Amino acid sequence: MPAHRLPDLPGRVAIPGQSRGTPGTPSALERFNTGPAEDAERLLLACLRSPRWALRLSGHRPYPDLPSLLAASDEAAYDLSPKELTEALTAEPRPVLPEDTYSAAHTALSAAHTAYESTFGHAFVISLDGVPEEEILDRFLESIRSRLANDPDEERAVAADHLRHLAKERLLTSLGARDAPLRGAGNRATGPRDATPVTQPDNPSRMPPR
């Protein structure tokens, strides 16, 4: 399963937090709220490859603020059926390492990724935040080796939790709000974008059943 990046999202607005930028210019969230449904769905599908998730978030616009959008993202992701979750996980590319990662590490991670994909049927999914850049590689290796020991059901739960965090980080990035406080909503992401720093454990707690 080759590593690749998602294409740049159209209409990305580089603004800090929820800043409106130039007076009179709509914020990225406002543009997301009021733009055509097709544009919103395309942006959302670049954050999580689940048509049902994207349609649900698009259909519930407008959102009053970023925390409301992120909370809706979580709820919609928790409600995915097992089949929909499998499809979303299968559509994930391999995480992308920093460009200056030394070749021996690439070799070790490639072997670990291959073993993981053979065991679980999808790319290794991990959300990282708050980890110093110099520790990212060690965290990758430590996490993938540790999670290879999980049984399939346990790893599916762990991967799904990381996927939810990835979706929220990609949403923030798409809306130019990467530095906005998440207020507990999630972590920064790696995968179909630049590798960035997990304060998250590798076996995050699951939401209680509804």
Secondary structure as UniProt FT lines:
FT   TURN            10..11
FT   TURN            17..18
FT   TURN            23..24
FT   HELIX           28..34
FT   HELIX           37..45
FT   TURN            46..47
FT   HELIX           51..59
FT   HELIX           66..78
FT   HELIX           82..90
FT   TURN            99..100
FT   HELIX           103..120
FT   HELIX           133..135
FT   HELIX           136..147
FT   TURN            148..149
FT   HELIX           152..174
FT   TURN            175..176
FT   TURN            178..179
FT   TURN            183..184
//
